[in-house]
Amino acid sequence: MAQISEFSLIVAALGVSIGHINEETMGLITLVGVVTIFLSTYMILYSYPLYRILSSPLKIFERRNPYREAAIETFAETRPVDVILVGLGNYGSGLMENLLWRKNTIVGIDFDPGALDNWRKRGVPVLYGDMADPDSKKPAPIWYFGLFRMQRNKRQMR
C-alpha cells in the first residue's frame, strides 16, 4: 500500500489554485490521503498479525534463490567451530573481536549484508540468517560447537 502524505494535499491545493487539476481530482486526492493515513497507522500497529495472515499468499513474490545473500556465505561445512555468534551489530562485533583475540573458531550469522561483508573480508566465516524469519530454511551449523550466543537489542524483543 502506498501512502500519500499531508504534503500531497498542499501540492494538490496548489494545483487547483493554478488550474492544473479540477475539484474532483482534489476530492479524490483528499479521500486517498485520509484513507491511507488512517490505514497505515493500524497496519503498523498490527504488522505481525497481518504478516502471519498474508505471508503464505505473498510467497509467490519471493525469490527462490537470494543471490546477494548466498554470495556472502563463506562457511565450510567440514570445519568444527567453537562459537556460533548470531548478531553482528555493535555488541556482537565487540564480542566477535574478543573471541577472535582469544583464538576461538567462530561462525557469524546476521541479516545485514554489509556486516557480513566486513567480517568476510577479515577472513571470518559468515552466514546470512534472520532469526526473526520463521521461514528461514537454512540451518545454522549446530552439529558441533562449544557456545551459541544470540545478540538482540531490547527494541527487537518487543
Buried (B, 14 or more C-beta within 10 A) or exposed (E): EEBBEEEBBEEBEEBBEEEEBEEEEBEEBBEBBEEBBEEBEEEEEEEEEEEEEEEEEEEEEEEEEEEEBEEBBBBEEEEEBBBBBBBBBEEBBEBBEEBBEEEBBBBBBBBBBEBBEBBBEEEBBBBBBBBEEEEEEEEBBEEEBEEEBEBBEEEEEE
